[in-house]
Amino acid sequence: MKLCVALDLPSAGENLALLELLKDKDLWVKVGLRSFIRDGALFLEQIKAINPLFRIFLDLKLYDIPNTMGDSIEEIVKLKVSMITIHASSGQEAMREVMQRLKAVPNPPLVMAVTALTSFDEKGFFEIYHTGLETQVLEFAKTAKECGLNGVVCSCAESQTIKEQVGADFLTLTPAIRPFGENSGDQKRVATLEDAKTARSDFIVVGRPIYKAQNSKAVVEQILKEM
């Protein structure tokens, strides 16, 4: 299991200050829409300058027509990130297009398909997709694997089933981790660190419990120790 620290603070300076505290740790670093739109590719270089061994997870959740997604991936690989996300609901053609574009790329990033956002509960998911959440997440995972993706983004509630029915080597990344039972905020399908271990998550994403803590470094050290 690997820890991804979410850089969701209001400014690049605050995010980079957090990483300065953690620069000696073995971490993945998640850069989401807010940070990337605001701070751009320069921010990624600033992260690498703090610790070149930090692996960057660029969480943009691409969702568009196949050609546009393929073109976007060709631009993203120039940023030298280690993992990216696309939406499983963009469809098989789009997912296959992305993977086809990456075939010629040396050391391509991991590509993870977003299944159901962890802000969805069963009711909210049904309103959009008109099917059951857990059933559709599993179908998304099966399709993503068929299209050659490396894994999926899901909650801990679905990770174990995906490992059992799609494959133990098919990666699961689980956001909304509240390592020691912290407040869930706007997330619906949250989990603790113990839940993530039981669910066999390969990557966990932790944001607010780290960057809102009085001692962020101590929280990260405790998470890494418990992992």
Secondary structure, DSSP 8 states (H G I E B T S, - for coil): -EEEEE--SSSHHHHHHHHHHTTTS--EEEEEHHHHHHHHHHHHHHHHHH-TT-EEEEEEEE-S-HHHHHHHHHHHGGG--SEEEEEGGG-HHHHHHHHHHHTTSSS--EEEEE-S-TT--HHHHHHHHSS-HHHHHHHHHHHHHHTT-SEEE--HHHHHHHHHHT-TTSEEEE--B-TTS---TT-SS-B-HHHHHHTT-SEEEE-HHHHTSSSHHHHHHHHHHH-
